[in-house]
Amino acid sequence: MSTHSDTGATPPVPAPAPRTTDKNSADEHSTDKHSAGAHSIDELLETVRRSLNRLTPDQAYERAKHGALLIDIRYAELRDRDGTIPGALIVERNELEWRLDPQCAYKLPQATDHGIEAIVLCNEGYASSLAAASLHSLGLHRATDLVGGFQAWAAAGLPVTEPQASAACQRPLRG
């Protein structure tokens, strides 16, 4: 009878020891939805939206006419595909906090103080809620977002620039 060592086969791996946690320590690898501090994205959105005075497209349009900053955090492909809002500042999501923090060396010229009214918009109004909440944590207490995002703005018939042709469509035609 052969053993694992003389056949070259890998010996079986013992089963892992049962994991134990107490109620005072969170298991960072747990997939249990009831883990300490764990929330679904829907729960997180509901929580952060309670701290925002979210605006409809018409409300955002009126506020922008009176000095509020519209901040478009959509990625370039969406802006190229669907167009942009005239006058909106384009700020990539991964730069937002640095560009709007009035204390940051990389701030936009419009980020003059913590009292600016910043209306963040994404494509459909989900990521913008989280982004506006992040701005709140920096002390920008008037930051909010656009309910329904760019898609709701466009559907309301508010001003939108023409979409840009994609790079693939800009290649010269061959004759």
Secondary structure by P-SEA (a helix, b strand, c coil): cccccccccccccccccbbbbcccccccccccccccccccaaaaaaaaaaacccccaaaaaaaaaabbbbbbcccaaaaaaccccccbbbbcccccccccccccccccccccccccbbbbbccccaaaaaaaaaaaaaccccbbbbcccaaaaaaaccccccccccccccccccc
